[in-house]
Structures are given as C-alpha cells and as structure tokens.
Amino acid sequence: MTDLLKTIKAVLWPERCIFCGSPVFSSDKNTCECCKNSLPFINGKVCAACGCEKQFCGCRSSIMYYDRFTAPFYYENQVRQSIHSFKFHGRKKNAAFYASYMADCVKEKYDGEKFDFITAVPMYFADRKARGYNQSDELAEALSKKLGIEFRSVIRKIYHTDKQSGKQMIDRTGNVFGVFDVDNDLEGKSVLLVDDIRTTGSTLSECGKMLYLAGAKRVCCVSIAAAKFKKKNK
C-alpha cells in the first residue's frame, strides 16, 4: 500500500525539475531529461583556482587563499535561473539536489583528500534574518550528509557589506576584506569550504585566509557553479 500511495502521489503531485520546473517522476537529483542533456557542465582539464576550462579562465596571476576549487556547472542559462530561485525565492529544498551534483564533483576532483569537516561562507546575521536562511549553510549541511563528513559553522561575518554582484574584482576584494572571523582553533585541519557561486573568488579567498590564520592546513572549495571569465573586446 505504501508503494501504491507513493505512486499516486508522484502522479498527482510530481516533483519538479530544479532547473526548469518540469515534472520529474524518477530522479535522485530532480533533473528532467531535457535539462540533463543541456546543463552547462564543466568538463575536461580545468584550472585549480577557478574550476573553469582554460578558455574560460581569467585567473592570470591572481593569488587565492585556498588550495583548490571545483564546481559541477558554469553559472549560466537554467543553472543561473535555478540558483536565483534557490537564494531569493525560498527554494531551500533544492540544496539537497545541488549537493548531489557537488558531491559527485568532490569525489572526482578531490579523490584522496581527507577532510576533517565541511564549513560554509557565512552571511551577516541581519541579512540572514531578512532572508530566513543562509543558502551556503543549506548546501554545506546537505553536502555533509552526502559525503558523510561533519558540518561545522566556524566562520562568522562580523560586518554588513554591499552585494558583490556588479562589482569589479578589485572592488569585490575590498568589499569583503576583514569582514570574516573564525572562532575555532583549526590547527592542522583540512577544510572543505562551500559557497553557492564562485565569480571572482574574492569571498572564498577571504574566508580561506581566515581559516589559514586559524591554523588550517588545507582549504579546498566547492560551489554549485562557477562564472566564466568574460574577455573584453578589443
């Protein structure tokens, strides 16, 4: 009877694809077949700092205060739209499905890494209260369950900052400089740091810096998506 009820529920109230909203009747990642075939996956040989393929890498000589970064998707098309809904329209349950893709990515790219715990990029308490949740915490907790690695909230954002979107890299770096703090002694720890999107890497780098200052031995990062570097037309 339980299986019958599940079947009836699936037919009458199907789950929705996290990327386009189409009905999904059987998928562990809530992704329809159409999206599976069109998602902007990151493939091939990638830059360890930005997670993008060579033609989309804009790192040049930039210094990042973390060891490596990875993400399953580029931040574009239906992935961009889906993350926007996740962050700003209360689609918290999508975190578990994003985490499935992120977990696959971590297992592939960080094979052999032994992480002591997973943590997330924090929000300022007033901003979190206004939104109702921190999307990076939701992702980190879901990823913790997928990977069987403890989640710890060890980073605090101690000042409010303007939004990073729309700012140039130098402005993004200045916007988050000195705004994070780490309470715990992390001597010798290997940390997996989670955020929703990597654009220039400024936020992840500043958080990574504070983790290193707290004693962390190694900091690797993962997000749902990474932004491609946009080359300026000459």
C-alpha positions in Angstrom: 0.0 0.0 0.0 2.9 2.3 0.8 4.3 1.9 -2.7 0.9 2.5 -4.2 0.4 5.7 -2.3 3.9 6.9 -3.4 3.0 6.2 -7.0 -0.3 8.0 -6.7 1.4 11.0 -5.1 4.1 11.0 -7.8 1.4 11.1 -10.5 -0.8 13.7 -8.8 1.9 15.9 -7.2 5.1 15.2 -9.1 8.4 16.7 -8.0 9.7 19.5 -10.2 13.0 19.8 -12.1 15.2 22.2 -10.1 16.4 23.8 -13.3 13.2 24.3 -15.4 10.3 23.3 -13.2 9.1 20.5 -15.4 7.5 17.4 -13.7 10.1 14.8 -12.7 8.8 11.3 -11.8 12.1 9.4 -11.1 15.4 11.1 -10.4 17.6 11.3 -7.4 18.7 14.8 -8.5 15.3 16.2 -9.5 16.5 17.0 -13.0 14.4 16.3 -16.1 15.9 14.5 -19.2 15.9 17.7 -21.2 18.0 19.6 -18.6 20.3 16.7 -18.1 21.2 16.9 -21.8 21.6 20.7 -21.8 23.1 21.7 -18.5 26.4 23.7 -18.7 28.6 21.1 -17.1 32.3 21.9 -16.5 34.3 19.2 -18.3 37.8 18.4 -19.2 41.0 19.8 -17.8 40.3 22.8 -15.5 42.1 25.5 -13.6 42.6 24.5 -10.0 42.0 28.1 -8.8 38.7 28.9 -10.6 37.4 25.5 -11.7 36.9 26.6 -15.3 38.4 25.2 -18.5 41.4 27.0 -19.9 39.4 29.1 -22.4 37.2 30.5 -19.6 39.9 31.0 -17.0 40.8 34.6 -16.1 43.0 33.9 -13.0 46.3 35.0 -14.6 48.5 35.9 -11.6 45.7 36.3 -9.0 46.5 35.0 -5.6 43.8 32.9 -3.9 43.9 31.9 -0.3 42.7 28.4 -0.8 44.3 25.3 -2.4 41.7 24.3 -5.0 38.2 25.0 -6.2 35.7 22.9 -8.1 32.1 23.1 -9.2 29.8 20.9 -11.4 28.4 23.8 -13.5 29.1 27.1 -15.2 27.0 29.9 -13.9 24.7 30.4 -16.9 21.4 29.6 -18.5 19.0 27.4 -16.4 21.6 26.9 -13.7 21.8 30.7 -13.1 18.0 30.9 -13.0 17.7 28.0 -10.6 20.3 29.3 -8.2 18.5 32.7 -8.2 15.2 30.9 -7.1 17.2 29.0 -4.5 18.7 32.1 -3.0 15.9 34.6 -3.3 12.6 32.7 -3.6 12.7 30.2 -0.7 13.6 27.1 -2.7 15.7 25.7 0.2 14.8 22.1 -0.6 16.9 22.4 -3.8 20.0 22.3 -1.7 19.8 18.5 -1.4 19.7 18.1 -5.2 22.5 20.6 -5.9 24.5 18.8 -3.2 24.2 15.5 -5.2 26.0 17.2 -8.1 28.5 18.8 -5.8 29.2 15.5 -4.1 30.0 13.8 -7.4 32.3 16.7 -8.2 34.1 16.5 -4.9 34.6 12.7 -5.2 36.1 13.1 -8.7 38.2 16.2 -8.2 39.3 15.7 -4.6 39.8 12.0 -4.7 42.2 11.1 -1.9 41.6 14.3 0.1 40.7 13.6 3.7 38.6 16.5 5.0 38.2 17.0 8.7 34.9 18.9 8.3 32.8 21.0 5.9 32.0 24.6 6.5 30.2 27.4 4.6 30.7 31.1 3.7 28.5 32.9 6.3 26.0 35.8 6.0 25.8 38.8 8.3 23.2 38.0 11.0 20.8 40.7 9.9 21.0 39.7 6.2 20.4 36.0 7.2 17.4 37.0 9.3 15.9 39.0 6.5 16.3 36.1 4.0 15.4 33.5 6.5 18.4 31.2 5.8 21.9 31.2 4.5 21.9 29.3 1.2 25.6 28.3 1.7 24.8 26.7 5.1 21.9 24.7 3.4 24.3 23.5 0.7 27.0 22.6 3.2 24.7 20.7 5.5 23.2 18.7 2.5 26.7 18.0 1.2 27.8 16.8 4.7 25.0 14.2 4.6 26.0 13.1 1.0 29.7 12.8 1.9 29.5 11.6 5.5 31.7 14.5 6.6 30.9 16.6 9.7 29.5 20.1 9.1 30.8 22.9 11.4 29.8 26.5 11.3 33.2 28.1 12.1 33.3 31.3 10.1 31.4 34.5 11.2 30.7 37.6 9.1 31.1 40.4 11.5 30.2 43.4 9.3 27.5 44.1 6.8 28.8 44.6 3.2 27.3 45.7 -0.1 26.3 43.0 -2.5 29.2 41.6 -4.6 27.2 41.4 -7.8 28.0 44.1 -10.3 31.4 45.0 -8.7 34.8 44.6 -10.4 37.3 42.2 -9.0 39.3 44.8 -7.1 36.1 46.2 -5.6 34.9 42.7 -4.6 38.2 42.1 -2.8 38.0 45.3 -0.9 34.3 44.8 -0.1 35.0 41.6 1.9 38.4 42.5 3.3 38.5 42.0 7.1 34.7 41.1 7.4 35.1 37.5 8.4 36.3 35.9 11.7 37.0 32.3 12.8 36.4 31.3 16.3 37.9 27.8 16.5 41.4 26.6 16.7 41.8 24.7 13.4 45.5 23.6 13.8 46.3 21.1 11.1 42.8 20.7 9.8 41.8 20.1 6.2 38.6 22.0 5.4 36.1 21.8 2.6 34.6 25.3 2.1 31.2 25.7 0.5 29.6 28.7 -1.3 26.7 28.9 -3.8 28.6 30.6 -6.7 32.2 31.5 -7.5 32.5 34.6 -9.5 35.9 36.2 -8.9 36.8 34.1 -5.9 37.2 37.1 -3.6 34.8 35.8 -0.9 36.1 32.3 -0.9 39.7 33.6 -0.8 39.0 35.9 2.2 37.3 33.1 4.1 40.2 30.8 3.2 42.6 33.3 4.5 40.9 33.4 7.9 40.8 29.6 8.0 44.6 29.5 7.4 45.1 32.1 10.1 43.2 29.9 12.5 45.6 27.1 11.8 44.0 25.2 8.9 46.5 23.1 6.9 44.5 22.9 3.7 41.4 24.6 2.3 39.5 23.2 -0.7 36.4 24.9 -2.1 33.2 23.7 -3.9 30.2 25.6 -5.2 27.2 24.8 -7.4 28.6 26.9 -10.2 31.5 29.0 -11.4 31.3 32.1 -13.6 33.2 32.1 -16.8 35.8 34.8 -17.3 34.5 37.4 -19.8 37.2 38.6 -22.1 36.9 42.3 -23.1 36.6 43.1 -26.7 39.5 44.9 -28.2 
